[in-house]
Amino acid sequence: MAGQGSTGNVIAALASFFIPGLGQLIQGRVLMAVAHFVLAGVLWFFLLGWVIHLWSVIDAALWKSRAA
């Protein structure tokens, strides 16, 4: 995937909008995907899951690959 604003990052951000961590999983960042998913799930019980959910979307949209 290319850098910020690329089609891949937009798709990843949209995926994370629906399921936190899915965008990171699409980008191949498995550990970060699990962290976002678990944190969002746990924090939704305390009505703070929206914070992680939003962070997940922003993180997927702004991520830059080190390989590029």
Secondary structure by P-SEA (a helix, b strand, c coil): ccccccaaaaaaaaaaaaccaaaaaaacaaaaaaaaaaaaaaacccccaaaaaaaaaaaaaacccccc
